[in-house]
Amino acid sequence: MSLFSQVPDYYDIIAIPMDFSTIRNKMNNFEYVEVSELISDIRQIFSNCFEYNKKSTTEYKAGLTLSKMFEKRIKDLHLEKDSPEPPPSKRQRKH
């Protein structure tokens, strides 16, 4: 049984479908030129999750938790061009 047989209205609601299998295939085929393209596709998954599912559902809540974790990692790793540069590393103390 396919996932979409369980949610037959998915394509009526979601204009830009995206899933982790598609992302994996794009990675394996070297289709991402910039990290920002990968980030955009992952954000599309979360956007679709929030658009399709009601806020009270487990799927929405899980998507929100994962999305927050993802955004924190993006910020911590300074992966976006508009992110501030990481602070310079401290010099080693001479012994």
Buried (B, 14 or more C-beta within 10 A) or exposed (E): EEEEEEBEEEEEEBEEEBEEEBBEEBEEEEEBEEEEEBBEBBBBBBBBBBEBBEEEEEEBEEBBEBBEEBBEEBEEEEEEEEEEEEEEEEEEEEE
